[in-house]
Amino acid sequence: MSRVNILDFRGENLSKRFLKQRLPRAAETHADVERRVADLLAEIRTGGSDAVKRFTAQFDRVELETLRVPASALDHAESELDPHVRSALLESISRAEAVAADQRPADVTTELSTGARVTTRYLPIERVGLYVPGGLAVYPSTVVMNVVPALAAGAQSLAIASPPQSSGLPHPVVLATARLLGVDEVWAMGGAQAIGALAYGFDDAEECEPVDLITGPGNAYVAAAKSLVRSHVGIDAVAGPTEIIILADAGATPAYVAADLISQAEHDELAASVLVTDSTELAEAVAAELELQVPAAAHTERITAALGGTQSAIVLVDDLEAGIQVVNAYAGEHVEIHTADAAAVAGRITNGGAVFVGDHSPVSLGDYCAGSNHVLPTMGTAAHSSGLGVHSFMKVSQVIDYDERALKEVADHIAVLSASEQLPAHGSAVNIRFEE
């Protein structure tokens, strides 16, 4: 395999500007495809299901008569599900549900004075479109990660879209997982055309109501489509290639670190795998482990390309403090901590989609059975964005309830502030209520 890039930050002034410029990152591809995707979305908006079928034939090479998956296909997929896969999915669902149940915020009423109340309400998004990718892998786990928090939030209507296989249906394990979770609206639609269909809806040969929010990961075309439709619907994020950044010291186990770098590189050739360490001995040991483990992996070619790309690297730093600084500047999707007192170090990671602590909390755990969500911010957006959760499927509304006495207490303040903003009618709207 090609060797991983080495970046030596020792002795450098690790300013925010320096790190922004020098940290490895996958090249953004959304701008390169947005023009083509914009034309496709315009056709979906006017052409409805016929346009979706046409693009499905073009990109997925599948001719479809209908787009909605019949209930009988969902039932069949569940009945044929391998018992071991069923057991694993049910465990994943159970753990995700337990975490989601604790995430739902409660409404709160603030009493500002007698007769002056503001209630903050947390309301579910009514209709949600959940995208489950296909392509290089099968993602029933993404069905779990999308559906469980949406249901916990109280979303009333859920529609799953996933690319069709040669059978004309999404992968049977995806269908079975939808049925296990009680979702009966599943569409054989993938790529940018699926995002357009969920955003705009159609009511020609079939009827698909437009959604209020679209969530779920996808390739560059899906990401570009989500970016373009967000003036019509909410989206969770515009995701880039998946990434892991591992902070490790001399006491880390090289075989574990290498295995975790490889597991992320397995996703696709643009996946980013980054190790940050103050130990040259560990860096050398991990590089040696990669030489051993990569050839034995199922997807050696894909992993080799990802690890050898400019988005992946071993970053050498002066000490643990510098390492923490680098990790926070990177703001990675997945952060692993392999250091002494890993829990304390993890507590100092302020920018990370999900943080995995110690030898026995690999990212693979979070992908499937940790109870956490694996739909996470990428490309440094963990500095300001959150992973998917119950909050993603909720909106906040405030109810203001003042009686006459409470309004009178602040009437003069409103008049002063409205006059200072040269909006005197605002003050008059209050004062008229107290005129004799």
C-alpha positions in Angstrom: 0.0 0.0 0.0 1.1 3.6 -0.4 2.3 5.2 2.7 0.2 7.6 4.7 1.3 11.3 4.5 3.3 12.6 7.5 2.7 16.2 8.6 5.2 17.5 11.1 3.7 20.3 13.2 6.4 20.1 15.9 7.8 23.5 16.7 5.0 25.3 14.8 2.8 28.1 16.1 -0.5 26.3 16.0 -2.6 29.3 15.3 -6.2 28.8 14.1 -5.1 30.2 10.7 -2.2 27.8 10.4 -4.3 24.8 11.3 -7.1 25.8 8.9 -4.6 25.9 6.1 -2.5 22.9 6.9 -4.8 20.3 8.3 -5.6 17.5 5.9 -9.1 17.6 4.5 -11.0 16.1 1.6 -11.6 18.5 -1.3 -15.1 19.9 -1.4 -16.9 18.6 -4.5 -20.4 20.2 -4.1 -19.7 23.2 -6.2 -18.4 21.0 -9.0 -21.7 19.1 -9.3 -24.3 21.8 -8.3 -24.9 23.0 -11.8 -25.8 19.6 -13.1 -27.9 18.8 -10.0 -29.7 22.2 -10.4 -30.9 21.2 -13.9 -32.0 17.8 -12.6 -33.9 19.2 -9.7 -35.8 21.6 -12.1 -36.9 18.6 -14.1 -38.0 16.7 -11.0 -40.0 19.7 -9.9 -42.0 19.9 -13.1 -41.8 16.3 -14.3 -42.8 14.5 -11.1 -42.5 10.8 -10.9 -41.9 10.3 -14.6 -38.7 12.5 -14.3 -37.7 10.5 -11.2 -38.1 7.2 -13.2 -36.1 8.6 -16.1 -33.2 9.7 -14.0 -33.3 6.3 -12.1 -33.0 4.5 -15.4 -30.1 6.8 -16.4 -28.1 6.7 -13.2 -29.1 3.5 -11.5 -29.8 1.5 -14.7 -33.1 0.3 -13.3 -36.4 0.7 -15.2 -39.3 1.2 -12.7 -43.0 1.0 -13.2 -43.7 2.3 -9.7 -41.6 4.1 -7.2 -43.3 3.3 -3.9 -42.3 0.0 -2.3 -45.5 -2.1 -1.8 -46.3 -3.3 1.7 -46.0 -6.9 0.6 -42.3 -6.3 -0.3 -41.7 -4.9 3.2 -43.4 -7.9 4.8 -41.4 -10.3 2.6 -38.1 -8.6 3.4 -38.8 -8.8 7.1 -39.8 -12.5 6.9 -36.6 -13.4 5.0 -34.3 -11.4 7.3 -31.4 -13.5 8.7 -32.1 -14.2 12.4 -28.7 -13.0 13.4 -29.1 -9.7 11.5 -32.5 -9.3 13.1 -31.2 -9.8 16.5 -28.3 -7.3 15.9 -30.8 -4.7 14.5 -33.2 -5.1 17.4 -30.3 -4.5 19.8 -29.2 -1.4 17.9 -32.8 -0.1 17.8 -33.2 -0.7 21.5 -30.1 1.2 22.5 -30.8 4.0 20.1 -34.3 4.3 21.5 -33.0 4.5 25.1 -30.7 7.4 24.2 -33.3 9.1 22.1 -35.9 8.9 24.9 -33.6 10.9 27.2 -32.9 13.5 24.5 -36.5 14.9 24.1 -36.6 18.3 25.7 -39.6 19.2 27.9 -41.6 22.4 27.4 -40.8 25.1 30.0 -42.7 28.1 31.2 -40.9 31.1 32.6 -42.7 33.4 35.0 -41.3 36.9 34.5 -43.7 38.5 36.9 -47.3 38.1 38.0 -49.3 37.6 34.8 -46.3 37.6 32.6 -45.4 34.2 31.1 -43.3 32.9 28.2 -43.6 29.2 27.4 -40.9 27.6 25.2 -42.5 24.7 23.3 -40.6 21.9 21.5 -42.7 20.7 18.6 -42.0 17.9 16.2 -41.5 18.4 12.5 -44.6 17.0 10.9 -43.3 15.2 7.8 -39.8 14.0 7.4 -37.9 12.5 4.4 -35.2 10.1 5.5 -32.5 9.3 2.9 -30.7 6.0 3.1 -27.8 5.6 0.6 -26.8 2.6 -1.4 -23.7 2.4 -3.5 -20.6 0.8 -2.1 -22.3 -0.6 1.0 -25.7 -1.4 2.5 -26.9 0.9 5.3 -29.7 -0.6 7.5 -28.0 1.1 10.4 -28.7 4.5 8.8 -32.4 3.6 8.8 -32.1 3.1 12.5 -30.2 6.3 13.0 -32.8 8.4 11.1 -36.0 6.8 12.1 -35.5 6.3 15.9 -34.9 10.0 16.8 -37.6 11.1 14.3 -40.2 8.9 16.1 -38.9 9.9 19.5 -39.4 13.6 18.5 -43.0 12.8 17.5 -42.8 13.2 13.8 -46.2 12.3 12.3 -45.2 11.2 8.9 -42.0 9.5 7.7 -40.9 8.7 4.2 -37.7 6.7 3.5 -36.0 7.0 0.1 -33.2 4.5 -0.9 -31.8 3.6 -4.3 -33.3 0.6 -6.1 -31.2 -2.5 -6.9 -31.6 -4.5 -10.1 -34.8 -6.0 -8.5 -36.4 -2.5 -8.7 -36.5 -2.4 -4.9 -34.0 -1.0 -2.2 -31.8 -3.5 -0.5 -34.0 -6.1 1.3 -32.2 -5.5 4.7 -33.0 -1.8 4.4 -36.7 -2.7 3.7 -36.7 -5.2 6.6 -35.3 -2.6 9.0 -38.0 -0.1 7.9 -40.6 -2.7 8.7 -39.1 -3.5 12.1 -39.4 0.2 12.9 -43.0 0.5 11.7 -42.3 2.7 8.7 -44.5 1.7 5.7 -43.7 4.6 3.3 -40.6 3.6 1.5 -39.6 4.8 -2.0 -37.2 3.2 -4.5 -35.4 6.5 -5.2 -31.8 7.3 -4.9 -29.4 10.2 -5.6 -30.3 13.8 -6.3 -33.6 12.7 -7.8 -34.7 11.3 -4.5 -33.9 14.5 -2.7 -35.8 16.5 -5.3 -38.8 14.2 -5.1 -38.9 14.4 -1.3 -38.6 18.2 -1.4 -41.1 19.0 -4.1 -43.4 15.9 -4.0 -45.4 14.7 -7.0 -49.0 13.6 -7.6 -49.1 12.3 -11.2 -48.9 8.5 -11.6 -48.3 8.2 -7.8 -48.6 10.6 -5.0 -45.7 11.6 -2.7 -46.4 14.5 -0.4 -43.5 17.0 0.0 -41.7 16.8 3.3 -40.8 19.5 5.8 -37.3 18.2 6.5 -34.8 15.9 4.8 -32.1 14.0 6.8 -29.5 11.4 6.1 -26.1 11.1 4.4 -25.2 10.6 0.8 -22.7 11.1 -2.0 -21.7 14.5 -3.5 -24.8 14.6 -5.7 -27.1 14.0 -2.7 -25.2 16.6 -0.7 -25.4 19.1 -3.6 -29.2 18.5 -4.0 -29.8 19.0 -0.3 -27.9 22.3 -0.5 -30.0 23.4 -3.4 -33.4 22.5 -1.9 -32.9 24.0 1.5 -34.8 27.1 0.5 -37.9 24.8 0.2 -37.3 22.3 3.1 -35.1 21.9 6.1 -32.1 19.7 5.9 -29.9 18.2 8.6 -26.5 19.1 6.9 -24.6 19.2 3.7 -22.3 16.3 4.4 -18.8 15.7 3.0 -16.8 12.5 2.9 -16.6 10.6 6.2 -13.6 11.2 8.5 -11.9 10.0 11.7 -9.2 11.8 13.8 -7.4 9.9 16.5 -5.5 11.5 19.3 -3.0 9.0 20.7 0.1 9.0 22.9 3.0 6.6 23.4 0.9 4.2 25.4 -1.7 3.6 22.7 -2.0 0.2 21.1 -0.8 0.5 17.5 -2.9 -2.4 16.2 -6.1 -0.7 17.5 -5.2 2.7 16.1 -4.4 1.2 12.7 -7.6 -0.9 12.6 -9.7 2.1 13.4 -8.0 4.2 10.7 -8.7 1.4 8.2 -12.4 1.0 9.2 -13.0 4.6 8.3 -11.0 4.4 5.1 -13.2 1.4 4.1 -16.2 3.7 3.3 -14.8 5.2 0.1 -11.7 6.6 -1.5 -12.3 10.1 -0.2 -12.7 9.0 3.4 -10.3 10.8 5.7 -8.2 9.0 8.4 -6.0 11.2 10.5 -3.8 10.3 13.5 -2.4 13.0 15.8 0.4 12.0 18.1 3.4 13.3 20.0 5.1 10.0 19.8 7.3 9.2 16.7 7.6 5.6 18.0 3.8 5.2 17.9 3.6 6.9 14.5 6.1 4.4 13.1 4.3 1.4 14.8 1.0 2.5 13.4 2.4 2.8 9.9 3.9 -0.7 10.2 0.5 -2.0 11.4 -1.2 -0.4 8.3 1.3 -2.3 6.1 0.2 -5.5 7.7 -3.5 -5.0 8.1 -4.5 -3.2 4.8 -3.5 -6.1 2.5 -5.7 -8.4 4.5 -8.8 -6.2 4.3 -11.7 -6.9 2.1 -11.6 -3.6 0.3 -7.8 -3.1 0.0 -7.9 -1.0 -3.1 -10.4 1.5 -1.7 -8.7 1.7 1.7 -5.3 2.2 0.1 -6.6 5.1 -2.0 -8.2 6.7 1.1 -5.2 6.4 3.4 -2.8 7.6 0.6 -5.0 10.6 -0.3 -4.2 14.2 0.8 -7.2 14.0 3.2 -5.4 11.4 5.4 -2.2 11.9 7.4 -0.2 11.2 10.5 0.3 14.5 12.3 3.2 14.9 14.6 2.9 17.4 17.5 5.1 18.5 20.4 2.9 17.3 23.2 -0.6 16.3 24.3 -1.7 20.0 24.7 -0.8 20.6 21.1 -2.6 17.5 20.1 -5.8 18.6 21.8 -5.5 21.9 20.0 -5.1 20.2 16.6 -8.1 17.9 17.2 -10.3 20.8 18.2 -9.2 22.8 15.1 -10.0 19.8 12.9 -13.5 19.5 14.4 -13.9 16.0 13.1 -16.9 13.8 12.5 -15.5 11.0 14.6 -12.8 11.6 17.3 -11.1 8.8 19.1 -9.0 9.3 22.3 -6.2 6.8 22.9 -4.2 8.5 25.7 -3.5 8.2 29.4 -6.5 9.4 31.3 -8.6 9.3 28.1 -11.8 10.4 29.8 -10.2 13.6 31.1 -8.7 14.3 27.6 -12.1 13.6 26.0 -13.6 16.2 28.3 -11.4 18.8 26.7 -12.5 18.0 23.1 -15.0 20.8 22.3 -15.3 20.2 18.6 -16.2 16.7 17.6 -19.4 15.1 16.1 -18.9 12.1 18.4 -16.0 11.4 20.8 -15.0 7.9 21.5 -13.0 7.3 24.7 -10.3 4.7 25.2 -9.4 1.3 23.8 -12.8 -0.2 23.9 -14.9 2.6 22.3 -14.1 2.4 18.6 -16.1 4.3 16.0 -17.5 1.0 14.8 -19.4 0.8 18.1 -21.0 4.1 17.4 -21.9 3.0 13.8 -24.1 0.2 15.1 -24.7 -0.4 18.8 -23.5 2.4 21.1 -26.9 4.0 21.3 -25.4 7.2 19.8 -26.2 8.5 16.3 -23.8 8.0 13.4 -25.2 10.8 11.2 -22.6 13.4 12.2 -21.2 16.8 10.9 -18.2 16.6 8.6 -15.6 18.9 7.0 -15.0 20.8 10.2 -18.6 21.7 10.7 -18.6 20.0 14.1 -17.2 23.4 15.3 -20.7 24.8 14.9 -23.1 21.9 14.1 -24.5 18.8 15.9 -25.0 15.2 15.0 -28.5 13.9 14.2 -30.7 13.5 17.2 -34.2 14.1 18.5 -33.5 17.9 18.4 -33.0 17.6 14.6 -36.6 16.6 14.2 -38.0 19.4 16.4 -38.6 23.1 16.2 -39.0 25.6 19.0 -41.9 27.9 19.4 -42.6 30.4 22.1 -46.0 31.3 23.5 -46.3 34.8 25.1 -49.1 35.2 27.6 -49.2 38.7 29.4 -52.2 40.1 31.2 -53.1 43.8 31.3 -51.1 44.5 34.4 -48.0 42.7 33.2 -48.1 44.6 29.9 -48.5 47.9 31.7 -45.3 47.2 33.6 -43.2 47.3 30.5 -45.3 49.7 28.3 -43.0 52.7 28.9 -39.9 50.6 28.1 -41.5 49.5 24.8 -42.4 53.1 23.9 -38.8 54.2 24.5 -37.2 51.3 22.6 -39.6 51.6 19.6 -38.9 55.4 19.4 -35.2 54.8 19.5 -35.6 52.4 16.6 -37.8 55.0 14.7 -40.7 52.6 14.8 -43.2 54.6 16.9 -46.2 52.6 15.8 -44.9 49.7 17.8 -45.1 51.8 21.0 -48.5 53.1 20.0 -49.8 49.5 19.6 -49.1 49.1 23.3 -50.2 52.5 24.5 -53.6 52.4 22.8 -54.6 49.6 25.2 -54.3 52.0 28.2 -56.0 55.0 26.8 -59.2 56.1 28.6 
